[in-house]
Amino acid sequence: MPAATWHSGERVTDVVALAATDRQNEQAILPATPGCEGFRMPRFYFNILSEAGSLDDWEGTELADLEAARVEAVRDARALMSSAVLLGHDISSRSVEIRNETGDILLVLPFSEAVKRVG
């Protein structure tokens, strides 16, 4: 079931597996628009990077463009950090790497950039 694997041999956490499932379940199904037959949105892959290795997204998510993928990465980072904080862990040093269908790295978003520093 997991769409991701740790390269370092570490186990995939339930938190990360749930986040990937949530992302897929929240995708909107767009109605067919006349004249747009054959249009396919690009697929983006969201890999989680840490000192221990990388958690690779093998399924990807279809989104309109890179900006939509960046927004999704911010949302994922916030959700993962929130879950980790509830368990007493700080994972703000991790990053989300966004790749396209050919494997090119399009953007690396540090988790720390997904939140605003207050006071």
N, C-alpha and C positions, 0 to 999 in steps of 0.2 A: 503493500500500500504506500509506503513513503515515497515521495517524489524526489527524495534527496538522500545523499550518502556522504558521510564524513570521509574525506580522503585520509585523515590521520588515524582512522580506525575507531574513533569515538562513536558512541551510540547517538542516534538521532533522538533528540528530546521530544516529548509529547507536545511541548509548547510550540516548537518549530513546525512539527507535522500538522498541528491544528491550524497554525497560521496559514500554511499553504492551502489547506482544505478550505478554510474560511474565504481566502482570496478567490478560489475557483467558484465557490457557492454564491458569492456576492456579485459575480459578473452579470451584467444586464444582457438579456437576449433582445437584440434589436430586430424589429420587424423588417421584412424585405421592402426595399424602396424601389419603385419602378425605375429602370434605367441603370440600376446599380448591381445587376446580376454579375456574378463573378468577382465582385469586390471582396477582398479579404484583408482584414486588419493584420498588421504585423504582430508577430509573436515575440514577447520579451521574456527573458529568463532572469530570475532573481536569485543569485547565489549569495549566501551569507559567509563572510570572511571573518576569521578570528585567528588568534595566535596559534591555536591548536590545529587549524586546517580550514577547509572550506566545505560548506554544505551546499551541494549543487542542486539546482532546480532542473529536473529532467523533463518536466511537462510544459513549463512556460505558461504565459497568460497572453491572450490576444487583447491588445489595447490600441487606441487610435494613433498614438505617436509617442515620442520619447518623453514629452512633458507629462503625459498621462502615466507613463511608466515611472517617472520620478515621483509623482504624487503617490502612486501605489507603493513605492519603496519607502517613502516617508511614513506612510500609514503602517506598513509592515514593521519597520524599525520601532515605531512607537509602541505597537502592540507587543512585540517581543520584549522590549525593555520593561514595559508595564508588568508583564507576567513574571519576568525575572526579578524585578524589585519586590513583588509580593512574596517571592521565595527567598528574599534576602540577598540576591545576587546583583552585581553591577556589570552589565554587558555593554556599556556605552563605548567601549573601545573597538567593538565589532563594526563591520561595514556591510552594506548591500552593494553587490556588483551587478549591474544590469548589462546583459549581453543580448545581441540580436540572434536571429536564426542561424547565421553563419558562424556564430561564436565570437564575433568582435565585441570587445568591451566598449560600451557606449558611455557609461557613467559609473563612478564609484561614489556612493553616498555613505560617509561615516555616520554611524548611529548618533553620535554627538551633535550632528548638524540637523537632526530631526526634531530637536527640542530647543526651546528658547530658554536661555539662562535668565533667572529672575532674581533680583535683589542681591 
